[in-house]
Every structure is written in structure tokens, then in C-alpha cells.
Amino acid sequence: MNSSGRKNSQSSAQASALYSRKVGGNGVDFVVLHGLFGSGKNWRSFAGSLEQNFQVWTLDARNHGDSPHADSMSYQEMAEDVVRFFTDNELENVILLGHSMGGKTAMRLALQFPDRIAALIVVDIAPVCYDHQHKQLKLIEAMQELRLPAEMSRSAIEKKLALKIPEKRLLSFLMTNLTRQNGQFQWRIGLEQIAAGMPELLNYPELERVFKGPVQFIGGENSDYLKFEYHALIRKYFPESRITMLKNCGHWLHVEQPDAFQKTVNEFLRYNNLI
């Protein structure tokens, strides 16, 4: 397990030392990158399902989980954070999976450092610009407005937050970021830094590069992140890509349809002789 400890701020010119969790001791290295407001912990069940065949690393992105906070978080910087993790842990020919924000980071890394990647799995995201900024900033605003007084209990915080975020699955997901230190609740994610970086996080800067390795895109049929109209652009950057849409699930397809998600990943790995 790698950890640099929690830091308040870190120069954007320097790649962050990401916190990681590892399961499995044999096989090819399989690295998982979570989405916005998440952490590697969100992928524990999936990682456990692969530990017999792979060394599975789940990383916390900068300003998320137990990784250091940094003033900026462009996809270039986050890709370099992951490359630093590869280098520090002597990882080569990695199978890289990224969900949402982590998927954009994974795509950027594969396009810029193709020799480091054996295969790429991108979960419910495309290399396009999205217009969800208002929605995401409203979530951050709701968390910041709580102020988190010392006398408030966890259940009281959740109840108050539910007034602004009534969707139960989303609320429970955001509450995984609430921690207690020295008797005081606090958000472990860098809300200010994420809010400042939101325009870049929703954007996707074009790169005149192609990743020719095997790629699997997996989307949720009820999600609007991996629309059919994006498929041509996906195949421009990733000509060897397969695109699979899972039924009866949205953006968190690995949680809503874990068996179908696992089956799709395993089929891709077997097809490419990686399992």
C-alpha cells in the first residue's frame, strides 16, 4: 500500500503521490481509477473478484480519498500522477480501468503513454466535453453549506444534506467522503479544488494521437454519458475498441449490474488472452 499522507496543497507542477490499495499477489497488474467524488474504496468488490488472476491496485485521485490535495486537477496532471505511480511501483504493461473522471484520465494516459498500457477499459464516459457543470457544482455547494458543526451527528448531517440531495444512491455515495478527525467531521475530498477544476474535468482536450491497443468501453443503457453519437469519435482515438451497453443500469453500472459488468470485463480479458 502506498500513501504519502494527507496534504493540504501541492504544486500543480509536481505529480502527486497517489494513495493505493492492493489485492492479489500474482499475475498482470490491473489498475483501477475511480470517478468524481469517489475513491478506490468504491471498487473493493470488483477488485476482490479479480485477485486470483491479477495484482489489482485501486488508486485515489488527487483531491479524493486519502491522496494529497492539489491546487489544480487537469487530465494531463492526473495522467502524470498515475504514471508516477506506475514508475514508483515498477509497473509495466498495465491493464488500466477508469470510470467516469477516471476513465478520462485513463484515456489521456493511454494516448500519451501507450507503451505503459497492455489494455484499456473505459467505464461510462467518452472523450467529449459534457455540460453537467451546474449539477456538479450544486452538489459541492450543498456539502460546503453544511459547515459541519462539531455537535452534529453523522445521521443528522445526512438528513440535512438530503434536503438538497434527495436521490438516495447519490447521497449515500457522497456520504462516503465524510470522515471524523479529532472529534470533528470533515469532507476528505478537496471541494474547493474540485469546484475550481470543474470546467477542465467536464472538458476533454483533443490529442492528435491514437491508441492501437485493445480497448473495451462499457456504458449504462440508462446513462447519457456514452451516447451512440460519441462512438465515431471513440473509434477515431481507439480504433480497436469494443463498445458494450449494459441494460437496466445508469452511470454506476458496476454497482447496479455487477454480474453483467464483471462478465463483460472477463470476456474482454479472455478475448485478448489476458486471463
N, C-alpha and C positions, 0 to 999 in steps of 0.2 A: 504494500500500500504506500502510495506517495502522498505526502502532504507538506506544503510549505508553511502551514499555519495561516490563520486569518489575518489579512492586512487591510487597512482602511483604504489605501490608494496605492496605485502602482503606475509607473510611467508607461504610456502607450507605446513608446519606442522599444520597450523590452517585452519579450514574450513571457506570459505568466506561467508559473509552475503549477500545473493543474492537480487538484486532488483526485485520487483514483481509488477504486475498489477492484479487487481481482478475485475471480473464482476459477477453478480448474488449474491443473498443473502441466497438462500435456497438449500437444498439437499447435496448430497455427494460432497466431494472436488475432483476436477478434475484439475490436474496439467499438464501443457504443457512445454516441453523443446525443444527449437529451435535447428537449425543446425549451422554448422560452418559459420562464418561471419554474422550470423543473430542476432535477438533479439526477445524478447517476442512480440514486436510490429508487427512482421510479421504474428502473429497468432490472431490478433484482430478480424477479421471477423469470424473465426472459433469459437473463444471464445464467441462472441456475439450470435452465433447460439445455444449455449448450456445454456445460462444464465437463462432460465426459469426453468431448471431442476437441475442445478448444481451450486456450487460455483467454478468458473473457475479462476485459477491462471496461469498467463503466466510469466515465470521467465527469467531473463537474466543470462546466464552462466558467470563464471569468465572470465575476459578479453573481454567481449562482452557487448554491450548495456550500461546500467548505473550501472552495477555491478563493484565491485573493480577489479583492475588489480592484478595479482599474478604471481610470477616468474615461476611457473610450472602449468601444467594442465593435469594431468593423469586422467583416468576414475575413479580410486579409489578416487582421491581428489574431482572430480566433483560430484560423487555419494554422498560423505560425505557432500558437500555443500548443496545438495538437502535435505539430511536427517536433517541437521541443520535447514533448512527452515521449514521442517515438524515439528520439535521439537519446534522451536521458535513460530510457529503459531498454535501449538496444533492440527496438522492434523494426523488423523489415517485412515486406510482403504482407501487409496487414489487410485483413478483411474489415472494412470500415462501414458501420451503420450509423445513420444520423436521422433523427426525427425532427421535422419542422425546422426551427432555427439550427439545430444540429445537422439537419440534412443539407441546409445551405452551406454550412461550414464544411461538411464532408465533400460536397460537390466542388467547392472552391479548392480544397486541398487536393482532390484527385486531378483537377485540371492543371494545377500549378506544380504539383509534385507527384506525377503519375508513377514514377518508379518506386514510390513507397507503398503503393496500393495494389493488392492482389485482386480484390473485388470490392464493389461498392453497392450498398443497399441504402436507398433513399426512401424515407417513410413520409408520405402525405405532404409533399412540398415540391415545388418546381423552381427552376431558375428564372423566376419572374419577379416583378415588383407587385406587392399587394397593397390594398388600400384599407387595412384594418387599424390604422394608427389611432383613430379616435377610440375604438373599442379597447385597445390595449392600454392606452393612457388612462382611460376611465377606471380600469382595474387597479393600476398603480395609484391613482388618486384616492380610490376607496381605501386602500391599505394605508396610505400615508395619513389620511384624515383621522384614523383611529387614535393616533398619539400614544397608544399602549400604556395607559397608567398602571403603576405597579400593583394597585389593588384589584385590577380586573382579572378574572379567571379566564382560562382558555375557552371554556364553553361560552362565557359572556362575550368574548371577543368574536367568536364565530357567529354568535347570534346577531351581534351588531353589524358585522360585515355582511351577513345575509340580507340585510335591508338594502344594500347596494348591489349585492351579487346573489340573486335568488337561485341561480342554477346550481343544484346540489353537487354535481360532479365537479364543476369548475371551482366551487367554494372549497370542497374537500381538498382538491389539488393545490389550491393556493395556501391553504392552512398547513400544508406540509412544510412551508417555509417559515413557520412561526417557531421560534426557539426561546428558551428561558435561560438566562445567564445572570448569576448573582442576584437572583430573585426578581429579575425584570424581564418581561417578554420583549422580544425584538424580532424584526424581519431579518433573516440571514442573507437575503438577496439584496443587491445594491439597487434599490428602487430609483434613486436619483440618477445613477449612471445608466440604467436601462432606459429610463424615460428620455434622457438626453440622446441616447443612441438609437431611439426608435426609428427615425427616418432611414438610417442605414440598415437596420435589422429587417425592415419591410422591403427595402430595395434589393436589387441584385445586380452589381456592376458586371457589364459584359466583358468576357475574356475571349480573345481570338485564339482559343485553344480547344483541343478535342481530347477526351479520354477514351482510349480504344479498348480498355479492359472490360470485363463483364460487369454489367450493372443491372440491378433489379429495383424498379420503382414500385412501391406498394401504396395504394391510396384507399381511402374510405369512400364508399359509394355515396354516403350522405354528407360528405365534406365537400367544400368548394375550393380546396387547396390544389387539387391535382385534376383540373378540368381537361376535357378532351382537346380543347383548343390549345393547350400547352404542349401536347405530345410532339408536335413537329419540332418545336424548339428544343425539347428534351433530346430528341434524336439527332439534332444538329450538334450538340455538345457531347452526347453519349450515344454514338451510332450503334453500339452493341447492346443497348438497353432493352429490357423487357418491362412492360407496364402491366401490373395486375391490380384490379379494383376489387376490394372485398365488400361483400353485401352486408347490409344491416349494421353498419358502423359509420362513425364520423371520424373526426381528427385523431382521437385517441384509440385507433383501431387495435393496437396491441393490447389494450385493456378491455375493449368492448368485444373483440373477437380473437382472444389469444390463441385458440387452437388453429383457426384458419390462418392467422398471421404466422404462427410457427411453421405450419405446413408449407406456406409459400416460401418462407426463408429456406427451409430444409430442401425443398425441391430445387431452388436456385443453386444452393451449395452442391447438391448432388450432381446436377446438370453440368456444373463446372469442375467436377472432381475435387471439391474442396472438403468433402466429408465422406 
